[in-house]
Amino acid sequence: MTFSLVPLLAVLVPALGAALIACTGQRRANLREFWSIAAGVALLALVVSMIPEVRAGNAVGAVLFQILPGLSLAFRVDAFGLLFASGASLLWILTSFYSIGYMRTLEEHAQTRYFSCFALALSATIGVAFSANLFTLFLFYEALTLVTYPLVGHKETAEAKAGARKYVIYLLGAAKVFLLAAIILVYDLTGTLDFQSGGILSAAHVAEHPTLLFVIFGLFLFGFAKNAIMPLHGWLPAAMVAPTPVSALLHAVAVVKTGVFSTLRVFLFIFGPTAMRSIGADQLALIAASVTILVASLLALGQDNLKARLAFSTVSQLSYIILGAALLNASGVLGGTAHITNHAVSKITLFLCAGSIYASTHKTEISQLSGLAKRMPWTMAAFAIASLSIIGIPLTSGFVSKWYIALGTVDSQSFVVLGVLLTSSLLSAAYLGPIIYKAYFEEPPPLAAGEADEVREVPWIVAPLTISAGLSLLFGVMPGPVLDLAGRALQ
């Protein structure tokens, strides 16, 4: 590993941005929001600067200090972490611009707290991405829960407080009851928590403790509750009371992606394919992911609230990532890893579109969207593109990763799992298609006598969602950069 403090700087830059935002305060809003954008640009520059070294096959990082033998606070940047950090840092910039337009248009309160916590959330996310071991990852994983709690409860209504309470109980509870226990057991068995390609469990560990290891795997799978595996998914729909940019943060940039990223770290760098197959952990993951994919898709069909439908869609789509990795072959793991980024650019677009609709019309229900495409053409065009990606239509980013996951099911002859994927795609079309149809092909309700049509798209809101929709197409037509880093993550 090449010694470098750049990963530490990448973690500190958003935290410094948060401090500057807090110090600037409400009275100098333009400067406050400048710090948010500047920190995002600086973070992206630091992340991009590490790409050549990692592509050359060298990991970069540093051990800050050692607590016990095999237990240290350390950073290590490999291709897997770099892929996650690149997507998160890029989308943070887009979401920051969007947040400025959204928060100002709706004249939201406590904007300084909002932007500060948003920056801290990215600091914690980058910490997870660049962690060299489970101990470091756990610290930043827990920090992310704490700093996003004020964002979920931002509106300070009774509903917001209830949603935030459920959010923190689920995530902290699962981490303390399941995740911490799993980490302690792994350390006791192996004497280390360092990530290692192929896993840290020896053949002797597997032979002597198969049942215990299966239990530990289950603790990890459900302990990382940010991955929204059922039945520990209830926090995610409840968190939809947050402002839409926060929903975008939860679903695309940071929280849920931290959950699946951490889960895949355990799959590939703690257990490894050999150990997972030997103890049957791959089958547990495949069953849990398949059930979540199908049930969440069915639940999405029954939601009239737009953000709620998108929330259950996220629950379903996240399990594609886990399912691909659980196939434990090159195509499946490549597809699952690439889907972290490909789903992110599409799902953030859908949530930004939902926020654009609310900011311009104050409408939240799908049944209210008839004819909206004529009044909000950019928003609905972006929504349509991102929906096609979530469904998995060719020339979109979602198709690329789902194609590789499907190839993985064929390679492993898991035809039941392939059936799950195909059924889920049909269900995705069933819950997203009617939204597009209503917006484009139904007539809008007539205006009341003397009522003026004042629906206008807000440029500061429309520009970021247009760019993210473009990324959904770009990564579908030119998937090379994402697949390159995703493929290197397997080496």
N, C-alpha and C positions, 0 to 999 in steps of 0.2 A: 504494500500500500504506500502510495506517495504522500508524504506528510504535507498537509495544507490546512490553513485556517479559513479558507473560503467557505466551507460548509457552515462553520460557526458564524461567520459574517452574514451568510444568507439567513440564518435564524435571527440574528440580532437586528438586521436592517428593518424588518417590519415592526419589531418591538420598539426600536428607536422612533420609527414613524408614529407609532401609537402614542409615545411620550410627547412628541412634538405636536400631534393633533390635540392631545389633552391640554397642553400648555397654551396653545393658540386660542382654543375655546370658540364660543359662539360669536363673539363680537367681530372676529376677523375670519368669517366663513370662507372667503376665497383662499386665504393663506392656509387655513386648516385643511381644505380639500386639496390644495397643492401638495401638502406633505403626504397625503394619501397616495396621490398619483406618483409623486417622486419616489416614494418608498417602493411602490410597485415596479416602476421602471428599473430602479437600482437592483431590486431582487431578481428580476428577469435577467438583467445583465450578468449578475453573479452566477446564476444557474447556467446560462448559455456559455459562460466562460469555461465551464468544466466539461462541456460536451466533447471537445477534441481529445482531452486526456482519457475520458471514459471510453470513447470510441476506439482509442488505441489499445484498449484492453487493460488499462490501469485504473484501479480504484484510488480515490483520494480521500483524505480525512485525517483525523487526529484523535488521540486519547487525551481527554482533558484531565481526568484523574481517576485513580483506581480506588475503589471502596474496599473490596475483598478480592481474593484470588478469583479470577474469572468473572468479576462483577465490576464494571467500570462505566463511567459516563464518557461516551465516545461517539464520534461521527465517522461515517464511512459512506462515500458516494459511489454507488455502482450504477449500472444501466437501468435497473429496475427503479431505484429511488430517483434517478435523474428524470426518467420518463414521467413519473408522478409529479415531481417538483416543477418540471417544465410546464405541464398542463395547468397546474394550480397557479403558478406565478403569472402566466399569460392571461388566464381567465380572471385573475384578481384585478388586473388593470382594466379589463372591459367592465367588470362589475363595479369598480370604483367610479368610472365615468357614468355608468347607468345609475348608481346610487345617488350621485349628485343631482341628476335630473329628477329622479323619483322622489327623493326626500324633499327637494325644494318645491316641486310641483304640488305635492300634498301637504306641504308645510308641517312636516313631522316634527315632533318635539324631541329633545335629548339627542340632537344630531351629533354632538361632540362625543358623547358616550358611544353612540352607534359606530362612528368611524374608528374610534379607538379600539373597541372590542373587535371590530372587523379586522383591523391590522394585527392585533394579537392572535386572532384565530389563524391567520396565515403564518405567523411566526411558529405557532405550535404545529401546524401542518407540515411546514418545511422541516421542523425538528423530527417529526415522525418519518418523513421521507428519507432523511439522511442519518437516521440512527444506525449505529453499528451493532447493536445488540438489543435484546428484549427489555432490559432494564431501562435503557435510554428511551426506547420507543414507548414504554409504559408511562414514563414521566410526562412526555409530551402529549400522549394520547389522553391522559387525564386532564392535563392543562387545557386541551382543546374543549373538553366538556365544560369546564368551569368558565372559560372566557366567552363561550357561545351562549351560556345560560341567559345573560342579560339581553342578548339579541333576540332569543326566542320570546322572552317576556317583554319585549320593547314597548308594546302598546299599553302595558300596565292596566289592561282591563281584567275583569275576573276570568274571562276565557283565556287571555294571554298568560295570566299567572298560573292557571290550572295546566295549560299546555307546557309551560316552562317547568313546572313542578314534575309533571310526568316525564318530561325529557331528562331531567337530571336524575330522577329516581331510577329510571330504566338504565341509563348509561353508567352512572356511578355504581349503582347496585350490582349490575352484571360484572363490572370491572372488579369490584371488591370481592364478590362472592365466588365468581368463576375464574376470572382472568388472573388475579393475583395468586390464587391457589395453584393454577396451572404453572405459572412462572416459578413459584417456589419449588414445586415438584420436579420440574425440568432441571433446575439448578442443583437440587439434591441428587438427582440421578447422574448428571453429566459433569457437574462442577464448572459449567460455563453457560453463558447466555448469548455468546457471540453468534452472529449469523454466519452461516457457512453454506456455500452452494452444495446441494445434495443432502444437507441436513447434518446435525451434530449427533444423531443417535447411531450407535454402532450396532452391528449384528448381535452382539452379546446383550445389549439393552433390549433389543426386540425379542430375543429368545427367552430372556429371563422375566420380562415384565410386559407381556403382550396386553393383558387386560388393563393394567394400570395405564399403559400408554394410550390405549383406546379411550379410557376415561379422560385422560389429560387432553387428548385431541378434542373430545366433546366439550370440555371446559373452554378451550380456546375458541372453538367454532361459535359457541353461544356467548362466550365472555366478551368477544369483540362485537357487542350489540349494535355498534354503529353500522355493521354490515346488513342489518335489518332482516336477518334470517328469522323466519317464523318459528316460534310464537313471540319472539322478542322484537317485534317490529312496531308495536303500538305507539312508541314515542314519535315515530316519524310523521304519521298523519296528524297527531296532536300538535306537532310543532308548526303546522301550517298556519297557525294564528299569527306568526311573525310577519313582518313586512316582506314583500316579494323578493327584494335583493338578498334578504337573509335566507329565504327559501332556496334561492339560487346557490348561495354559499353552502347550505346544508346538503343539497342534492347533487351538486356538480363540482364545486371547487374544493371543499374541505371535508366536511364531517363524514358523510357516507363513504366517500372515496378513501378516507383514512381507515374506515372500518374494513373495506375489502382489501385495501393495500396491506394492512396489518395481517389479515387472515391469510393472504397469499404469502407473506413473509414466513409465517409459521409453516404453511404447506411445503414450501420449496427450500427454506433455509434453516428450519429447526427439525422438522420430521424428515422431509425428503421423500421422493417417490418410492424408494424401496421399502422404507419403514411403513409408509401409509398403506401400501398394498399388503404388506405382511400382516398388519393388524386389522385390516378391513376398514381403515379410516376413510379411504376413498369412497367406499360405498355409502357410508354415513353422510359424507358431504354431498354426494350425488343425489341421495334421497331428499335430504333437507333442502337443497337448492331447487330440485325439480318441483317439490311441493310448493315452495315459496313462489316460484315462477308462475305456476298455474293458478294457485289460489289468489295471489295478489292481482293477477290479470282479471280474474272473474270479479273481484271486489272493485276494481277500477271501473268496470262496466256499470256498476250501480250508483256511481257518484255523479251528481249534477253540478256540484261545486268544482270549478275548473282546477284549482290548486289541489283539491283532495284527489281528483282523478289522476293528476300528474304525480301526486305523492305515492299512490298505490302502484303506478307505473314504475316509479323509481324502485320500490321494494322488489318488484318483479325483475327489472333489468339488472339490478345489482347481483342477483343470483346467477345471471349469465356468467359473470366474472368468476364466481366461486365454482360454478359447474365446469367451466372450461379448464380451470386449473386442476380440478379434482379428476379430470380424465387422465392426467399424468402422462400425456404424450405430447410431442412437440407441437402439433397443430392446435390441440386443445388449449395448452398453456399459452401459446402465442396469441390465440384469439381472445382468451380471457384477460391476458395482460393488456393487449391493445384496446380492449373494450373499456378499460379504465379511462383512457383519453377520449376514445370515440363516443362513448356514451356521454361523457362530460360536456363536450361541445354541443351536443344535440339537446341534452336535457336542460342545460343552462339557457339555451335559446327558448325552449318552451316556457320556462318560468319567467324569463324576461318579457316574453310576449304576454303572459298572463298579467304581469305588472303593468305593462304598457296599456293593456285593455282597461285595467282598473283605474290607472291614472287619468285616462282620457274619458272614460264612460262611467266609472264607478260600478261596473257590472262584474259580478263574480261567478254567476251561474252559466252553465253551458246553454241552457234553454233561453238565455237572453241574448245570444250572439247572432241571431238571424241577420243576414245581410251585412255583417260588419266589415267584410272585405272591401266593400265599396268605399267605406269611410276611413278604414285603416289599412290601406293596401300593403304597406311595407311590413307592418306587424303580422298580418295574416299570411303573407308570402313566406316570411321567415318561419312562422309556425308550421306551415305546410311542409317546408323543406325539412325541418327538424323532425316532424312526425314521420315522414318517409324514412328518415334515418333510424328512428326508434323501431319502426316496423321491420326494417332491413331490406329496403329496396336498393337495387344496384345503383352505383355511382354516388352513394352516400357513405359516410364513415361507418354507420351501424352495420351496413351490409358486409363490409370487409371483416370486421371482427367476428360477426355471426357466421360468416362463411368458414372461417378457420375453426371455430368451435364445432360447426357441423362436420367438417372434415375430421376433427378429433373424435367425434362419436363414431364415424365410419371406421376410422383406424382402429378403434378399440372394440368395434362391433357392438356398440351400445345403442342398438336401434330403438329401444324404448326411450332413451334420452333424446335421440334425434326426433322422435315423435313429440316429445315435450317441447323442443325448440320450434318445430313447425306449428304446433298447436298454439304456442305462445305468440308467434308472429301473426297468426290469424286473429287472435284475441286483441293484440295490439292494434291491428287495423280496425277491429270492431269498436274499440273505445276511443281511438283518435280520429278515425274516418268521419264519424258523424259531426265532429266539431268543424272540420274543414267544409263538409257539405253545407252545414247551417250557415257558415260565414259566406260562402261563395254562391250558393244556389237557392237559398231561401230569401224571400222578400223581407226587408226589415219592417217592424211594426210602424204604422202611420204615426206621425207626430201629432200631438194634441193641437187644437186650434191656437194659433199665435205662438206656438213653441218653435224656437229656432234650433237648427241642427248645429250644435257647437262642438261636435266631436273633432278633435284635431290631434294628430300624432306629435309627440314632443321630441324634437331632434336629439336632445341629449339622451333620451331613452331609446329612440329608434336606431341610432347609429351603432351602439354596442351589440344589439341583438341582430342587426344586419350582418355585422362582422362575424359573430359566432355562428350564424346560419351559413355564411360563406365558408367557414372552417369545416362545417359538416359536409359540404360538397368537396372542398379541397382535399380533406383527408380520405374521401371516398375515391376521388379521381387520382390523387397522388398519395397513396398510403405509405410510400417508402420510408419517410422519416420516422413515423410512429412504429412501423413494423421493424425497422432497423433497431431501435432502442429496445423494443419488446423482445426481439430475438436475442439480443445481447444479454438480456436479463436471464435467459435460460442457460447461459454458458458458465 
